[in-house]
Amino acid sequence: MKITEVRTRVVEWRGETQPLPPHFCTNPMDLVAPMMTRETMATFTFHGWLIVEIFTDQGLVGIGNAALSPRVTKQMIDQYLAPLLIGQNPWDTEFLWQHMYRKTMAFGRKGVAIVAISAIDIALWDLMGKAAKQPCYRLMGGRTKPRIPVYASRLYSIGLEDLAAEASRYKAEGYGAMKLRFGWGPTDGAEGMARNIDLVRTVRETVGDEIDVMADAYMGWSLDYAKRMMRLLEPFNLRWLEEAIIPDDVHGYHELRRFGSTPIAAGEHEFTSYGFRQLIEARALDYIQFDTNRVGGITAARKIQALAEAYSIPVVPHAGQMHNYHVVMASLNSPIAEYFPPVDVEVGNELFWYIFKGEPSAQDGYIDLDDDVPGLGLTVDEAALAKFEVIE
């Protein structure tokens, strides 16, 4: 089997989006927001996606994807990576990964270059599964669990009554865990800290102590602020505090782990096994949260899984989506997976529901993967793309 074509399409949402209230979710822009005007104010919404399709001379097509910066990622693939793949055997995933990684090393190693490699690598694994007529998780070692427990990941910073109603709904739907987002950060002072605690208290009191609750600051806090917040969070028995500070502050994450008893989670903005080796050696995390379509694809994800398992650090990938679910299914070191409940378009991380067919829906707090569907089990919903601007 030989690769004959690599096709990339950016799809940008042109339908309606739900308005986001102030303090919907902390994010890295908060610390510089006071210096901005309305005209220059940035947001943390991402309303575009990249679809990658790899065609072969046997008629099989592998599907990969990437989010966050689809236009730049498309250019990276089209100009630098696609020419390396034409005529190659997609089963040579390790060689192809190393070729792409080393070709872009002078200007890559992290960020967009690795995201581009991730999207291609996911498509290659999808191809291998289709060629073998097996689901991808079987190529990685097979099932390690009958079903995958998932946690409901939404609960943004909204009115407390609405937040309680949403949390109560997830509990009634059978989720054994759920994650909320903080709405305030360092520029909001002690008043914002009290409001953050109101969010956590509301969810905890709504779902009780028999449901795991996690909380995400999405890189919006400083180390000092995070330490102050950790003292206030202790009574609520969070399963983890996620991305409290910026991802480059490895020392800061180590300090947070030493500071309190709340477990620390991060990694969705880290790249390759080299980045995670540094986090592990620094004793920085209690949970590793790479995203397979950012970290280097399934090829890199498997290496990080093995490394984390050797240090008894659980891996709970960022986001749902099939590329993460297959990695979770094949690893005993991944006890649970993230799940974005389908909603109207708001932040943008829900767009995969609108682009692909085949994503599993949660039932009673679990998702399952079909033993009889080869590859990742996804197809592009071409009809649904009518609601997007498509850039080829």
Solvent accessible surface area in square Angstrom, and as a share of the most:
residue,aa,sasa,rsa
1,M,36,0.16
2,K,97,0.41
3,I,2,0.01
4,T,71,0.41
5,E,84,0.38
6,V,21,0.12
7,R,72,0.26
8,T,7,0.04
9,R,8,0.03
10,V,0,0.00
11,V,0,0.00
12,E,23,0.10
13,W,19,0.07
14,R,142,0.52
15,G,31,0.30
16,E,150,0.67
17,T,58,0.34
18,Q,76,0.34
19,P,121,0.76
20,L,57,0.28
21,P,59,0.37
22,P,116,0.73
23,H,77,0.34
24,F,13,0.06
25,C,10,0.06
26,T,0,0.00
27,N,14,0.07
28,P,53,0.33
29,M,56,0.25
30,D,33,0.17
31,L,83,0.41
32,V,73,0.42
33,A,26,0.20
34,P,95,0.60
35,M,174,0.78
36,M,52,0.23
37,T,76,0.44
38,R,221,0.81
39,E,152,0.68
40,T,87,0.51
41,M,88,0.39
42,A,44,0.34
43,T,93,0.54
44,F,24,0.10
45,T,37,0.22
46,F,68,0.28
47,H,56,0.25
48,G,8,0.08
49,W,8,0.03
50,L,0,0.00
51,I,0,0.00
52,V,0,0.00
53,E,14,0.06
54,I,0,0.00
55,F,55,0.23
56,T,10,0.06
57,D,87,0.45
58,Q,116,0.51
59,G,64,0.61
60,L,49,0.24
61,V,42,0.24
62,G,0,0.00
63,I,14,0.07
64,G,0,0.00
65,N,2,0.01
66,A,0,0.00
67,A,16,0.13
68,L,55,0.27
69,S,36,0.23
70,P,13,0.08
71,R,131,0.48
72,V,80,0.46
73,T,0,0.00
74,K,27,0.12
75,Q,113,0.50
76,M,24,0.11
77,I,0,0.00
78,D,61,0.32
79,Q,103,0.46
80,Y,76,0.29
81,L,0,0.00
82,A,13,0.10
83,P,83,0.52
84,L,27,0.13
85,L,0,0.00
86,I,85,0.43
87,G,42,0.40
88,Q,60,0.27
89,N,44,0.23
90,P,0,0.00
91,W,110,0.39
92,D,66,0.34
93,T,15,0.09
94,E,76,0.34
95,F,108,0.45
96,L,1,0.00
97,W,13,0.05
98,Q,50,0.22
99,H,65,0.29
100,M,1,0.00
101,Y,18,0.07
102,R,146,0.53
103,K,105,0.44
104,T,0,0.00
105,M,73,0.33
106,A,106,0.83
107,F,103,0.43
108,G,14,0.13
109,R,132,0.48
110,K,85,0.36
111,G,26,0.25
112,V,45,0.26
113,A,3,0.02
114,I,0,0.00
115,V,12,0.07
116,A,0,0.00
117,I,0,0.00
118,S,0,0.00
119,A,0,0.00
120,I,0,0.00
121,D,0,0.00
122,I,1,0.00
123,A,0,0.00
124,L,0,0.00
125,W,14,0.05
126,D,0,0.00
127,L,0,0.00
128,M,9,0.04
129,G,0,0.00
130,K,45,0.19
131,A,34,0.26
132,A,37,0.29
133,K,162,0.68
134,Q,65,0.29
135,P,2,0.01
136,C,0,0.00
137,Y,0,0.00
138,R,101,0.37
139,L,52,0.26
140,M,20,0.09
141,G,67,0.65
142,G,11,0.10
143,R,84,0.31
144,T,48,0.28
145,K,27,0.12
146,P,115,0.72
147,R,103,0.37
148,I,0,0.00
149,P,41,0.26
150,V,2,0.01
151,Y,1,0.00
152,A,0,0.00
153,S,4,0.02
154,R,46,0.17
155,L,1,0.00
156,Y,12,0.04
157,S,5,0.03
158,I,51,0.26
159,G,46,0.44
160,L,77,0.38
161,E,153,0.68
162,D,90,0.47
163,L,1,0.01
164,A,27,0.21
165,A,61,0.47
166,E,7,0.03
167,A,0,0.00
168,S,53,0.34
169,R,116,0.42
170,Y,3,0.01
171,K,93,0.39
172,A,90,0.70
173,E,80,0.36
174,G,36,0.35
175,Y,12,0.05
176,G,45,0.44
177,A,2,0.02
178,M,0,0.00
179,K,1,0.00
180,L,1,0.00
181,R,13,0.05
182,F,0,0.00
183,G,2,0.02
184,W,30,0.11
185,G,0,0.00
186,P,34,0.22
187,T,71,0.41
188,D,47,0.24
189,G,29,0.28
190,A,70,0.54
191,E,114,0.51
192,G,1,0.01
193,M,9,0.04
194,A,56,0.44
195,R,109,0.40
196,N,0,0.00
197,I,14,0.07
198,D,50,0.26
199,L,4,0.02
200,V,0,0.00
201,R,93,0.34
202,T,21,0.12
203,V,0,0.00
204,R,20,0.07
205,E,127,0.57
206,T,44,0.26
207,V,2,0.01
208,G,28,0.27
209,D,124,0.64
210,E,168,0.75
211,I,19,0.10
212,D,55,0.29
213,V,0,0.00
214,M,0,0.00
215,A,0,0.00
216,D,5,0.03
217,A,0,0.00
218,Y,32,0.12
219,M,18,0.08
220,G,0,0.00
221,W,3,0.01
222,S,39,0.25
223,L,47,0.23
224,D,94,0.49
225,Y,4,0.02
226,A,0,0.00
227,K,49,0.21
228,R,98,0.36
229,M,0,0.00
230,M,1,0.00
231,R,149,0.55
232,L,79,0.39
233,L,0,0.00
234,E,65,0.29
235,P,106,0.67
236,F,23,0.10
237,N,115,0.59
238,L,7,0.03
239,R,55,0.20
240,W,0,0.00
241,L,0,0.00
242,E,2,0.01
243,E,1,0.00
244,A,0,0.00
245,I,3,0.02
246,I,89,0.45
247,P,36,0.22
248,D,120,0.62
249,D,44,0.23
250,V,36,0.20
251,H,123,0.55
252,G,0,0.00
253,Y,2,0.01
254,H,51,0.23
255,E,35,0.16
256,L,0,0.00
257,R,87,0.32
258,R,162,0.59
259,F,74,0.31
260,G,27,0.26
261,S,90,0.58
262,T,10,0.06
263,P,41,0.26
264,I,0,0.00
265,A,0,0.00
266,A,5,0.04
267,G,5,0.05
268,E,3,0.01
269,H,32,0.14
270,E,16,0.07
271,F,26,0.11
272,T,4,0.03
273,S,30,0.19
274,Y,111,0.42
275,G,3,0.03
276,F,0,0.00
277,R,117,0.43
278,Q,100,0.44
279,L,7,0.04
280,I,10,0.05
281,E,114,0.51
282,A,32,0.25
283,R,172,0.63
284,A,0,0.00
285,L,6,0.03
286,D,38,0.19
287,Y,28,0.11
288,I,0,0.00
289,Q,2,0.01
290,F,0,0.00
291,D,4,0.02
292,T,0,0.00
293,N,4,0.02
294,R,23,0.08
295,V,0,0.00
296,G,0,0.00
297,G,0,0.00
298,I,0,0.00
299,T,10,0.06
300,A,4,0.03
301,A,0,0.00
302,R,104,0.38
303,K,80,0.34
304,I,0,0.00
305,Q,11,0.05
306,A,63,0.49
307,L,48,0.24
308,A,0,0.00
309,E,99,0.44
310,A,82,0.64
311,Y,123,0.47
312,S,95,0.61
313,I,22,0.11
314,P,38,0.24
315,V,0,0.00
316,V,0,0.00
317,P,1,0.01
318,H,24,0.11
319,A,4,0.03
320,G,1,0.01
321,Q,8,0.04
322,M,13,0.06
323,H,0,0.00
324,N,1,0.01
325,Y,3,0.01
326,H,4,0.02
327,V,4,0.02
328,V,0,0.00
329,M,0,0.00
330,A,19,0.15
331,S,14,0.09
332,L,143,0.71
333,N,22,0.11
334,S,0,0.00
335,P,53,0.34
336,I,11,0.05
337,A,2,0.01
338,E,1,0.01
339,Y,7,0.02
340,F,9,0.04
341,P,15,0.10
342,P,77,0.49
343,V,37,0.21
344,D,89,0.46
345,V,2,0.01
346,E,10,0.05
347,V,6,0.03
348,G,1,0.01
349,N,43,0.22
350,E,3,0.01
351,L,0,0.00
352,F,3,0.01
353,W,54,0.19
354,Y,56,0.21
355,I,0,0.00
356,F,10,0.04
357,K,115,0.49
358,G,46,0.44
359,E,20,0.09
360,P,19,0.12
361,S,64,0.41
362,A,20,0.15
363,Q,120,0.53
364,D,101,0.52
365,G,5,0.05
366,Y,74,0.28
367,I,3,0.01
368,D,67,0.35
369,L,5,0.02
370,D,78,0.41
371,D,55,0.28
372,D,127,0.66
373,V,59,0.34
374,P,50,0.32
375,G,0,0.00
376,L,3,0.01
377,G,19,0.19
378,L,8,0.04
379,T,77,0.45
380,V,19,0.11
381,D,30,0.15
382,E,95,0.43
383,A,88,0.68
384,A,28,0.22
385,L,11,0.05
386,A,93,0.72
387,K,121,0.51
388,F,14,0.06
389,E,71,0.32
390,V,57,0.33
391,I,46,0.23
392,E,124,0.56
